[in-house]
Amino acid sequence: LIYNPKSSVEVKIKNNQIDVTVNVKFESKINEMDKKINLINKDVHNKIKQEINKEMESYIKKLINYSKENNVDSLGIGNQIYKNYFKEYNKYKNKNLYEEANIKIKIDNKMYRHGNINKGAA
């Protein structure tokens, strides 16, 4: 279960290079599992958290690829350039920003273990 999602997009231009950081912050918790997994074990907990983060990053990459292929500014990069780099905006306004930009994704997932946790068969 994922809740309290928050995201932001940071755009920086330096030496004509557009650097974009997509920050995604959310909380997750495991409500129920149909497998016997030892959730008390920190390594198991971290592995599940990594899998959730990988899946979230995959969804964001799909959005970025869609934006690149269809020349759609779904992350608002153009708006960020307009607001923060107005003098340079005309240079970028008719370009596919997703092909021009170096895009990084940062995931911050606070994962909690709620409910009953049994040791399982681990």
Short mmCIF file of the C-alpha atoms (twelve columns), coordinates in Angstrom:
data_MODEL
# 
_entry.id   MODEL 
# 
loop_
_atom_site.group_PDB 
_atom_site.id 
_atom_site.type_symbol 
_atom_site.label_atom_id 
_atom_site.label_alt_id 
_atom_site.label_comp_id 
_atom_site.label_asym_id 
_atom_site.label_seq_id 
_atom_site.Cartn_x 
_atom_site.Cartn_y 
_atom_site.Cartn_z 
_atom_site.pdbx_PDB_model_num 
ATOM 1   C CA . LEU A 1   0.000  0.000   0.000   1 
ATOM 2   C CA . ILE A 2   1.404  3.393   -1.013  1 
ATOM 3   C CA . TYR A 3   0.145  6.580   0.569   1 
ATOM 4   C CA . ASN A 4   1.100  10.249  1.079   1 
ATOM 5   C CA . PRO A 5   2.824  10.516  -2.304  1 
ATOM 6   C CA . LYS A 6   4.623  13.759  -3.053  1 
ATOM 7   C CA . SER A 7   6.699  14.668  -6.065  1 
ATOM 8   C CA . SER A 8   8.728  17.573  -7.309  1 
ATOM 9   C CA . VAL A 9   10.762 18.349  -10.393 1 
ATOM 10  C CA . GLU A 10  13.986 20.335  -10.159 1 
ATOM 11  C CA . VAL A 11  15.459 21.828  -13.322 1 
ATOM 12  C CA . LYS A 12  18.933 23.318  -13.575 1 
ATOM 13  C CA . ILE A 13  20.671 24.659  -16.650 1 
ATOM 14  C CA . LYS A 14  24.440 24.925  -16.646 1 
ATOM 15  C CA . ASN A 15  26.654 25.255  -19.725 1 
ATOM 16  C CA . ASN A 16  23.598 24.706  -21.988 1 
ATOM 17  C CA . GLN A 17  22.925 21.324  -20.327 1 
ATOM 18  C CA . ILE A 18  19.478 20.744  -18.816 1 
ATOM 19  C CA . ASP A 19  19.644 18.640  -15.667 1 
ATOM 20  C CA . VAL A 20  16.324 17.436  -14.298 1 
ATOM 21  C CA . THR A 21  15.781 15.641  -11.008 1 
ATOM 22  C CA . VAL A 22  12.431 13.976  -10.389 1 
ATOM 23  C CA . ASN A 23  11.957 13.576  -6.632  1 
ATOM 24  C CA . VAL A 24  9.298  11.117  -5.524  1 
ATOM 25  C CA . LYS A 25  8.572  10.702  -1.840  1 
ATOM 26  C CA . PHE A 26  5.979  8.344   -0.404  1 
ATOM 27  C CA . GLU A 27  5.206  5.999   2.435   1 
ATOM 28  C CA . SER A 28  4.448  2.339   1.984   1 
ATOM 29  C CA . LYS A 29  3.317  -0.438  4.217   1 
ATOM 30  C CA . ILE A 30  2.630  -4.118  3.939   1 
ATOM 31  C CA . ASN A 31  -0.940 -4.900  4.927   1 
ATOM 32  C CA . GLU A 32  -1.169 -8.504  3.923   1 
ATOM 33  C CA . MET A 33  0.904  -11.194 2.200   1 
ATOM 34  C CA . ASP A 34  -0.020 -14.571 0.839   1 
ATOM 35  C CA . LYS A 35  3.520  -15.942 1.217   1 
ATOM 36  C CA . LYS A 36  5.389  -16.896 4.330   1 
ATOM 37  C CA . ILE A 37  8.124  -14.289 4.483   1 
ATOM 38  C CA . ASN A 38  10.033 -13.214 7.560   1 
ATOM 39  C CA . LEU A 39  9.235  -9.484  7.658   1 
ATOM 40  C CA . ILE A 40  11.007 -9.141  10.986  1 
ATOM 41  C CA . ASN A 41  14.287 -9.767  9.152   1 
ATOM 42  C CA . LYS A 42  15.702 -6.361  8.149   1 
ATOM 43  C CA . ASP A 43  17.312 -7.741  4.968   1 
ATOM 44  C CA . VAL A 44  13.964 -9.133  3.778   1 
ATOM 45  C CA . HIS A 45  12.282 -5.830  4.643   1 
ATOM 46  C CA . ASN A 46  14.924 -3.880  2.679   1 
ATOM 47  C CA . LYS A 47  14.650 -6.223  -0.320  1 
ATOM 48  C CA . ILE A 48  10.878 -5.667  -0.505  1 
ATOM 49  C CA . LYS A 49  11.440 -1.917  -0.203  1 
ATOM 50  C CA . GLN A 50  13.967 -2.017  -3.058  1 
ATOM 51  C CA . GLU A 51  11.489 -3.899  -5.250  1 
ATOM 52  C CA . ILE A 52  8.805  -1.279  -4.569  1 
ATOM 53  C CA . ASN A 53  11.290 1.493   -5.414  1 
ATOM 54  C CA . LYS A 54  12.327 -0.277  -8.620  1 
ATOM 55  C CA . GLU A 55  8.682  -0.620  -9.681  1 
ATOM 56  C CA . MET A 56  8.015  3.069   -8.950  1 
ATOM 57  C CA . GLU A 57  11.093 4.085   -10.958 1 
ATOM 58  C CA . SER A 58  9.891  1.901   -13.837 1 
ATOM 59  C CA . TYR A 59  6.552  3.757   -13.951 1 
ATOM 60  C CA . ILE A 60  8.326  7.117   -13.979 1 
ATOM 61  C CA . LYS A 61  10.666 5.989   -16.787 1 
ATOM 62  C CA . LYS A 62  7.640  4.915   -18.836 1 
ATOM 63  C CA . LEU A 63  6.165  8.392   -18.370 1 
ATOM 64  C CA . ILE A 64  9.455  9.997   -19.421 1 
ATOM 65  C CA . ASN A 65  9.715  7.758   -22.506 1 
ATOM 66  C CA . TYR A 66  6.116  8.542   -23.466 1 
ATOM 67  C CA . SER A 67  6.853  12.248  -23.084 1 
ATOM 68  C CA . LYS A 68  9.991  11.934  -25.215 1 
ATOM 69  C CA . GLU A 69  8.254  9.960   -27.991 1 
ATOM 70  C CA . ASN A 70  5.212  12.248  -28.134 1 
ATOM 71  C CA . ASN A 71  6.965  15.558  -27.383 1 
ATOM 72  C CA . VAL A 72  4.685  16.120  -24.397 1 
ATOM 73  C CA . ASP A 73  5.962  17.981  -21.342 1 
ATOM 74  C CA . SER A 74  4.266  15.875  -18.670 1 
ATOM 75  C CA . LEU A 75  6.756  16.839  -15.943 1 
ATOM 76  C CA . GLY A 76  6.536  20.577  -16.592 1 
ATOM 77  C CA . ILE A 77  10.207 21.015  -17.510 1 
ATOM 78  C CA . GLY A 78  9.361  23.850  -19.933 1 
ATOM 79  C CA . ASN A 79  7.412  25.661  -17.236 1 
ATOM 80  C CA . GLN A 80  10.348 25.343  -14.818 1 
ATOM 81  C CA . ILE A 81  12.713 26.759  -17.453 1 
ATOM 82  C CA . TYR A 82  10.278 29.622  -18.120 1 
ATOM 83  C CA . LYS A 83  10.001 30.463  -14.405 1 
ATOM 84  C CA . ASN A 84  13.644 30.040  -13.414 1 
ATOM 85  C CA . TYR A 85  15.636 30.653  -16.623 1 
ATOM 86  C CA . PHE A 86  13.477 33.140  -18.510 1 
ATOM 87  C CA . LYS A 87  16.377 34.581  -20.542 1 
ATOM 88  C CA . GLU A 88  17.184 31.110  -21.896 1 
ATOM 89  C CA . TYR A 89  13.578 30.002  -22.398 1 
ATOM 90  C CA . ASN A 90  13.366 30.941  -26.112 1 
ATOM 91  C CA . LYS A 91  16.337 28.677  -26.844 1 
ATOM 92  C CA . TYR A 92  14.419 25.649  -25.517 1 
ATOM 93  C CA . LYS A 93  10.719 26.390  -26.085 1 
ATOM 94  C CA . ASN A 94  10.404 24.570  -29.437 1 
ATOM 95  C CA . LYS A 95  12.686 21.644  -28.601 1 
ATOM 96  C CA . ASN A 96  11.893 18.216  -27.243 1 
ATOM 97  C CA . LEU A 97  13.176 18.864  -23.733 1 
ATOM 98  C CA . TYR A 98  13.110 15.168  -22.849 1 
ATOM 99  C CA . GLU A 99  15.718 14.445  -25.522 1 
ATOM 100 C CA . GLU A 100 17.827 17.436  -24.462 1 
ATOM 101 C CA . ALA A 101 17.707 16.829  -20.706 1 
ATOM 102 C CA . ASN A 102 19.698 14.612  -18.409 1 
ATOM 103 C CA . ILE A 103 16.925 13.195  -16.198 1 
ATOM 104 C CA . LYS A 104 17.582 11.581  -12.809 1 
ATOM 105 C CA . ILE A 105 14.997 9.920   -10.593 1 
ATOM 106 C CA . LYS A 106 15.245 9.967   -6.801  1 
ATOM 107 C CA . ILE A 107 12.916 7.764   -4.756  1 
ATOM 108 C CA . ASP A 108 12.387 8.272   -1.021  1 
ATOM 109 C CA . ASN A 109 10.254 5.452   0.371   1 
ATOM 110 C CA . LYS A 110 9.501  5.232   4.082   1 
ATOM 111 C CA . MET A 111 8.292  1.669   4.483   1 
ATOM 112 C CA . TYR A 112 6.450  0.601   7.607   1 
ATOM 113 C CA . ARG A 113 5.477  -2.802  8.895   1 
ATOM 114 C CA . HIS A 114 1.951  -2.636  10.297  1 
ATOM 115 C CA . GLY A 115 -0.407 -5.275  11.550  1 
ATOM 116 C CA . ASN A 116 0.503  -8.753  12.672  1 
ATOM 117 C CA . ILE A 117 3.918  -9.978  11.645  1 
ATOM 118 C CA . ASN A 118 4.605  -13.654 11.941  1 
ATOM 119 C CA . LYS A 119 8.034  -15.149 11.582  1 
ATOM 120 C CA . GLY A 120 6.775  -17.423 8.807   1 
ATOM 121 C CA . ALA A 121 8.865  -20.219 7.375   1 
ATOM 122 C CA . ALA A 122 12.125 -18.323 6.956   1 
# 
